[in-house]
Amino acid sequence: MQSIKYCMLFFVFILSVLIGKYISKEYIYRLEELEEIKNVLNIFKSKIKFTYEPIPVIFEEISRNTNHNISKLFIVAKEKMENNVASVSWEQAVDEVSCNLNEEDKQKIKTLSKLLRNNRCRRSDKSNRGDRYFFR
């Protein structure tokens, strides 16, 4: 009887360790995706500021150079830009793509649509004063 009790306790211990590792992996993947998005937004800012390439071309290039979930986000946004405005397309893509980000992260990422909406004005303004707080 005592050995069955210890076997069950050992099984519960192993199960709780495995569940903890699984939950921690979600947070690790979320952190990696947030860092990747931060890097991608810096690349996007530089491309807009210096090359004046169209947004769909920049999104396509970014999607080739990022990990799977972030790549999907930019591919979906680029495809939606054929029918919609860039800001609306970005918000729809953030809602549709499943990734390790929580709702609060998605709401923050959706604020990029304001940058896309004002893109034409920012191209004429060389200083880009409005987005220096966005990219920190």
Rosetta constraint file for C-alpha pairs under 8 A:
AtomPair CA 1 CA 5 HARMONIC 6.41 0.50
AtomPair CA 2 CA 6 HARMONIC 6.39 0.50
AtomPair CA 3 CA 7 HARMONIC 6.09 0.50
AtomPair CA 4 CA 8 HARMONIC 6.14 0.50
AtomPair CA 5 CA 9 HARMONIC 6.25 0.50
AtomPair CA 6 CA 10 HARMONIC 6.04 0.50
AtomPair CA 7 CA 11 HARMONIC 6.12 0.50
AtomPair CA 8 CA 12 HARMONIC 6.17 0.50
AtomPair CA 9 CA 13 HARMONIC 6.12 0.50
AtomPair CA 10 CA 14 HARMONIC 6.21 0.50
AtomPair CA 11 CA 15 HARMONIC 6.07 0.50
AtomPair CA 12 CA 16 HARMONIC 6.09 0.50
AtomPair CA 13 CA 17 HARMONIC 6.28 0.50
AtomPair CA 14 CA 18 HARMONIC 6.26 0.50
AtomPair CA 15 CA 19 HARMONIC 6.23 0.50
AtomPair CA 16 CA 20 HARMONIC 6.09 0.50
AtomPair CA 17 CA 21 HARMONIC 6.24 0.50
AtomPair CA 18 CA 22 HARMONIC 6.23 0.50
AtomPair CA 19 CA 23 HARMONIC 6.25 0.50
AtomPair CA 20 CA 24 HARMONIC 6.11 0.50
AtomPair CA 21 CA 25 HARMONIC 6.19 0.50
AtomPair CA 22 CA 26 HARMONIC 6.82 0.50
AtomPair CA 23 CA 27 HARMONIC 6.96 0.50
AtomPair CA 24 CA 28 HARMONIC 6.31 0.50
AtomPair CA 25 CA 29 HARMONIC 6.08 0.50
AtomPair CA 26 CA 30 HARMONIC 6.11 0.50
AtomPair CA 26 CA 100 HARMONIC 6.56 0.50
AtomPair CA 27 CA 31 HARMONIC 6.15 0.50
AtomPair CA 27 CA 100 HARMONIC 7.85 0.50
AtomPair CA 28 CA 32 HARMONIC 6.26 0.50
AtomPair CA 29 CA 33 HARMONIC 6.15 0.50
AtomPair CA 29 CA 100 HARMONIC 6.36 0.50
AtomPair CA 30 CA 34 HARMONIC 6.18 0.50
AtomPair CA 30 CA 100 HARMONIC 4.99 0.50
AtomPair CA 30 CA 101 HARMONIC 5.51 0.50
AtomPair CA 31 CA 35 HARMONIC 6.22 0.50
AtomPair CA 32 CA 36 HARMONIC 6.11 0.50
AtomPair CA 33 CA 37 HARMONIC 6.09 0.50
AtomPair CA 33 CA 69 HARMONIC 7.90 0.50
AtomPair CA 33 CA 70 HARMONIC 7.11 0.50
AtomPair CA 33 CA 100 HARMONIC 7.46 0.50
AtomPair CA 33 CA 101 HARMONIC 7.60 0.50
AtomPair CA 34 CA 38 HARMONIC 6.20 0.50
AtomPair CA 34 CA 101 HARMONIC 7.82 0.50
AtomPair CA 35 CA 39 HARMONIC 6.30 0.50
AtomPair CA 36 CA 40 HARMONIC 6.10 0.50
AtomPair CA 36 CA 66 HARMONIC 7.46 0.50
AtomPair CA 36 CA 70 HARMONIC 7.65 0.50
AtomPair CA 37 CA 41 HARMONIC 6.02 0.50
AtomPair CA 37 CA 70 HARMONIC 7.20 0.50
AtomPair CA 38 CA 42 HARMONIC 6.43 0.50
AtomPair CA 38 CA 135 HARMONIC 7.66 0.50
AtomPair CA 39 CA 43 HARMONIC 6.38 0.50
AtomPair CA 40 CA 44 HARMONIC 6.06 0.50
AtomPair CA 40 CA 62 HARMONIC 6.97 0.50
AtomPair CA 41 CA 45 HARMONIC 6.05 0.50
AtomPair CA 41 CA 135 HARMONIC 7.23 0.50
AtomPair CA 42 CA 46 HARMONIC 6.27 0.50
AtomPair CA 42 CA 135 HARMONIC 6.89 0.50
AtomPair CA 43 CA 47 HARMONIC 6.13 0.50
AtomPair CA 44 CA 48 HARMONIC 6.14 0.50
AtomPair CA 44 CA 58 HARMONIC 6.99 0.50
AtomPair CA 45 CA 49 HARMONIC 6.05 0.50
AtomPair CA 46 CA 50 HARMONIC 5.91 0.50
AtomPair CA 46 CA 51 HARMONIC 7.76 0.50
AtomPair CA 47 CA 51 HARMONIC 5.21 0.50
AtomPair CA 47 CA 52 HARMONIC 6.63 0.50
AtomPair CA 47 CA 53 HARMONIC 6.90 0.50
AtomPair CA 47 CA 58 HARMONIC 7.20 0.50
AtomPair CA 48 CA 52 HARMONIC 5.11 0.50
AtomPair CA 48 CA 53 HARMONIC 6.49 0.50
AtomPair CA 48 CA 55 HARMONIC 7.89 0.50
AtomPair CA 48 CA 123 HARMONIC 7.51 0.50
AtomPair CA 49 CA 123 HARMONIC 6.87 0.50
AtomPair CA 49 CA 126 HARMONIC 7.65 0.50
AtomPair CA 52 CA 123 HARMONIC 7.71 0.50
AtomPair CA 53 CA 57 HARMONIC 6.65 0.50
AtomPair CA 53 CA 58 HARMONIC 6.64 0.50
AtomPair CA 54 CA 58 HARMONIC 6.49 0.50
AtomPair CA 55 CA 59 HARMONIC 6.09 0.50
AtomPair CA 55 CA 86 HARMONIC 7.92 0.50
AtomPair CA 56 CA 60 HARMONIC 6.12 0.50
AtomPair CA 56 CA 78 HARMONIC 5.20 0.50
AtomPair CA 56 CA 81 HARMONIC 7.21 0.50
AtomPair CA 57 CA 61 HARMONIC 6.30 0.50
AtomPair CA 58 CA 62 HARMONIC 6.13 0.50
AtomPair CA 59 CA 63 HARMONIC 6.07 0.50
AtomPair CA 59 CA 74 HARMONIC 5.49 0.50
AtomPair CA 59 CA 75 HARMONIC 6.96 0.50
AtomPair CA 59 CA 77 HARMONIC 7.75 0.50
AtomPair CA 59 CA 78 HARMONIC 6.20 0.50
AtomPair CA 60 CA 64 HARMONIC 6.51 0.50
AtomPair CA 60 CA 74 HARMONIC 6.95 0.50
AtomPair CA 60 CA 75 HARMONIC 6.49 0.50
AtomPair CA 60 CA 78 HARMONIC 6.96 0.50
AtomPair CA 61 CA 65 HARMONIC 6.68 0.50
AtomPair CA 62 CA 66 HARMONIC 6.35 0.50
AtomPair CA 62 CA 71 HARMONIC 7.15 0.50
AtomPair CA 62 CA 74 HARMONIC 7.17 0.50
AtomPair CA 63 CA 70 HARMONIC 7.14 0.50
AtomPair CA 63 CA 71 HARMONIC 4.12 0.50
AtomPair CA 63 CA 72 HARMONIC 7.03 0.50
AtomPair CA 63 CA 73 HARMONIC 7.94 0.50
AtomPair CA 63 CA 74 HARMONIC 5.60 0.50
AtomPair CA 63 CA 75 HARMONIC 6.19 0.50
AtomPair CA 64 CA 71 HARMONIC 6.74 0.50
AtomPair CA 65 CA 71 HARMONIC 7.65 0.50
AtomPair CA 66 CA 70 HARMONIC 6.27 0.50
AtomPair CA 66 CA 71 HARMONIC 5.50 0.50
AtomPair CA 67 CA 71 HARMONIC 5.81 0.50
AtomPair CA 68 CA 72 HARMONIC 6.18 0.50
AtomPair CA 69 CA 73 HARMONIC 6.44 0.50
AtomPair CA 69 CA 97 HARMONIC 7.70 0.50
AtomPair CA 69 CA 98 HARMONIC 7.52 0.50
AtomPair CA 69 CA 99 HARMONIC 5.91 0.50
AtomPair CA 70 CA 74 HARMONIC 6.52 0.50
AtomPair CA 71 CA 75 HARMONIC 6.17 0.50
AtomPair CA 72 CA 76 HARMONIC 6.06 0.50
AtomPair CA 72 CA 97 HARMONIC 6.93 0.50
AtomPair CA 73 CA 77 HARMONIC 6.21 0.50
AtomPair CA 73 CA 93 HARMONIC 5.97 0.50
AtomPair CA 73 CA 94 HARMONIC 6.50 0.50
AtomPair CA 73 CA 97 HARMONIC 5.89 0.50
AtomPair CA 74 CA 78 HARMONIC 6.04 0.50
AtomPair CA 74 CA 93 HARMONIC 7.69 0.50
AtomPair CA 75 CA 79 HARMONIC 6.21 0.50
AtomPair CA 76 CA 80 HARMONIC 6.16 0.50
AtomPair CA 76 CA 93 HARMONIC 5.59 0.50
AtomPair CA 76 CA 97 HARMONIC 7.80 0.50
AtomPair CA 77 CA 81 HARMONIC 6.24 0.50
AtomPair CA 77 CA 86 HARMONIC 7.86 0.50
AtomPair CA 77 CA 89 HARMONIC 5.39 0.50
AtomPair CA 77 CA 90 HARMONIC 5.21 0.50
AtomPair CA 77 CA 92 HARMONIC 7.50 0.50
AtomPair CA 77 CA 93 HARMONIC 5.09 0.50
AtomPair CA 78 CA 82 HARMONIC 7.25 0.50
AtomPair CA 78 CA 89 HARMONIC 7.68 0.50
AtomPair CA 80 CA 84 HARMONIC 6.14 0.50
AtomPair CA 80 CA 89 HARMONIC 5.22 0.50
AtomPair CA 80 CA 90 HARMONIC 8.00 0.50
AtomPair CA 80 CA 93 HARMONIC 7.67 0.50
AtomPair CA 81 CA 85 HARMONIC 5.97 0.50
AtomPair CA 81 CA 86 HARMONIC 5.59 0.50
AtomPair CA 81 CA 89 HARMONIC 5.59 0.50
AtomPair CA 84 CA 88 HARMONIC 6.45 0.50
AtomPair CA 84 CA 89 HARMONIC 5.92 0.50
AtomPair CA 85 CA 89 HARMONIC 6.10 0.50
AtomPair CA 86 CA 90 HARMONIC 6.08 0.50
AtomPair CA 86 CA 113 HARMONIC 7.28 0.50
AtomPair CA 86 CA 116 HARMONIC 6.16 0.50
AtomPair CA 86 CA 117 HARMONIC 6.91 0.50
AtomPair CA 87 CA 91 HARMONIC 6.44 0.50
AtomPair CA 87 CA 112 HARMONIC 7.81 0.50
AtomPair CA 87 CA 113 HARMONIC 4.24 0.50
AtomPair CA 87 CA 114 HARMONIC 6.65 0.50
AtomPair CA 87 CA 115 HARMONIC 7.99 0.50
AtomPair CA 87 CA 116 HARMONIC 5.43 0.50
AtomPair CA 87 CA 117 HARMONIC 5.45 0.50
AtomPair CA 88 CA 92 HARMONIC 6.23 0.50
AtomPair CA 88 CA 113 HARMONIC 7.10 0.50
AtomPair CA 89 CA 93 HARMONIC 6.08 0.50
AtomPair CA 90 CA 94 HARMONIC 6.23 0.50
AtomPair CA 90 CA 110 HARMONIC 7.08 0.50
AtomPair CA 90 CA 112 HARMONIC 7.86 0.50
AtomPair CA 90 CA 113 HARMONIC 6.11 0.50
AtomPair CA 91 CA 95 HARMONIC 6.38 0.50
AtomPair CA 91 CA 110 HARMONIC 5.47 0.50
AtomPair CA 91 CA 113 HARMONIC 6.63 0.50
AtomPair CA 92 CA 96 HARMONIC 6.16 0.50
AtomPair CA 93 CA 97 HARMONIC 6.01 0.50
AtomPair CA 94 CA 106 HARMONIC 6.56 0.50
AtomPair CA 94 CA 109 HARMONIC 7.63 0.50
AtomPair CA 94 CA 110 HARMONIC 6.86 0.50
AtomPair CA 95 CA 106 HARMONIC 7.60 0.50
AtomPair CA 101 CA 105 HARMONIC 5.83 0.50
AtomPair CA 101 CA 106 HARMONIC 6.57 0.50
AtomPair CA 102 CA 106 HARMONIC 6.39 0.50
AtomPair CA 103 CA 107 HARMONIC 6.20 0.50
AtomPair CA 104 CA 108 HARMONIC 6.41 0.50
AtomPair CA 105 CA 109 HARMONIC 6.20 0.50
AtomPair CA 106 CA 110 HARMONIC 6.09 0.50
AtomPair CA 107 CA 111 HARMONIC 6.83 0.50
AtomPair CA 108 CA 112 HARMONIC 7.78 0.50
AtomPair CA 111 CA 115 HARMONIC 7.36 0.50
AtomPair CA 112 CA 116 HARMONIC 6.44 0.50
AtomPair CA 113 CA 117 HARMONIC 6.01 0.50
AtomPair CA 114 CA 118 HARMONIC 6.35 0.50
AtomPair CA 115 CA 119 HARMONIC 6.04 0.50
AtomPair CA 115 CA 131 HARMONIC 7.39 0.50
AtomPair CA 118 CA 122 HARMONIC 6.27 0.50
AtomPair CA 119 CA 123 HARMONIC 6.24 0.50
AtomPair CA 120 CA 124 HARMONIC 6.93 0.50
AtomPair CA 121 CA 125 HARMONIC 6.53 0.50
AtomPair CA 122 CA 126 HARMONIC 7.11 0.50
AtomPair CA 122 CA 128 HARMONIC 5.99 0.50
AtomPair CA 128 CA 132 HARMONIC 7.03 0.50
AtomPair CA 130 CA 134 HARMONIC 7.73 0.50
AtomPair CA 131 CA 135 HARMONIC 6.43 0.50
AtomPair CA 132 CA 136 HARMONIC 7.00 0.50
